[in-house]
């Protein structure tokens, strides 16, 4: 499992122009059951995505499809982790 931390590198006004294509990208990977949750950071300096991918190479390929990445609106930090404890019901996401 991976945390994807996005950091905007362009002014928020430019980022907002790419919100619709970015949302379409998110919806694609939700439908493929790769994304578990996502949202803006507060303050609004970027975003966070919880991703259930098989390996880092898959994550890197997924990221390259994000308009925020391809149009150099944001950078991505990839943090891999292995859930060892979780709330009841979360196991459905681990075994995807």
C-alpha positions in Angstrom: 0.0 0.0 0.0 1.2 3.5 -0.8 0.6 7.1 0.4 1.0 9.5 -2.5 1.7 13.0 -1.3 1.2 15.7 -4.0 2.8 19.1 -3.6 1.7 21.9 -5.9 4.5 23.6 -7.7 2.3 26.1 -9.7 0.0 28.8 -8.4 -3.3 27.5 -7.2 -5.1 29.4 -10.0 -3.3 27.2 -12.5 -3.9 24.0 -10.5 -7.6 24.7 -10.5 -7.7 24.8 -14.3 -6.7 21.2 -14.3 -9.1 20.0 -11.6 -11.6 18.4 -14.0 -9.0 16.3 -15.8 -7.4 15.4 -12.4 -10.8 14.2 -11.1 -11.3 12.1 -14.2 -7.9 10.5 -13.5 -8.9 9.8 -9.9 -12.2 8.3 -11.0 -10.4 6.0 -13.4 -8.2 4.6 -10.6 -11.1 4.4 -8.1 -13.0 2.3 -10.7 -9.9 0.0 -11.1 -9.8 -0.3 -7.3 -6.3 1.2 -7.0 -7.3 4.3 -5.1 -8.9 4.0 -1.6 -9.3 7.6 -0.7 -8.0 11.0 -1.7 -8.3 14.7 -0.8 -6.7 18.1 -0.5 -4.2 18.9 2.2 -5.1 21.7 4.6 -3.7 24.2 4.1 -4.2 23.7 0.3 -0.6 23.1 -0.7 -1.3 19.7 -2.4 -3.1 16.5 -1.9 -3.0 12.9 -0.6 -4.0 9.6 -2.2 -4.1 6.2 -0.5 -3.2 3.8 -3.3 -3.3 0.0 -3.2 -0.9 -1.0 -6.0 1.2 -4.1 -6.4 4.6 -2.4 -6.4 6.3 0.9 -6.8 6.6 0.5 -10.6 2.9 0.3 -10.9 2.5 3.4 -8.7 4.9 5.3 -10.9 3.0 4.3 -14.0 -0.3 5.4 -12.5 1.2 8.8 -11.4 2.4 9.5 -14.9 -1.3 9.6 -16.1 -2.2 12.4 -13.7 -2.6 15.8 -15.5 -1.1 17.4 -12.3 2.0 15.4 -12.9 2.2 15.5 -16.7 1.6 19.3 -16.8 4.0 19.8 -14.0 1.4 21.2 -11.6 2.6 19.0 -8.7 5.3 16.7 -7.6 4.7 13.3 -6.0 6.3 11.7 -2.9 5.6 8.0 -2.8 5.6 6.3 0.7 5.2 2.6 0.8 3.9 1.0 4.0 2.5 -2.3 5.2 -0.6 -2.0 7.3 -0.1 -4.1 10.5 -3.1 -2.8 12.4 -6.3 -1.3 11.1 -9.9 -0.5 12.0 -12.6 -3.2 11.5 -13.6 -3.3 7.8 -10.4 -2.0 6.4 -9.1 -5.5 5.6 -11.3 -5.3 2.4 -8.9 -2.7 1.0 -5.7 -4.7 1.9 -6.8 -7.8 0.0 -7.9 -5.9 -3.2 
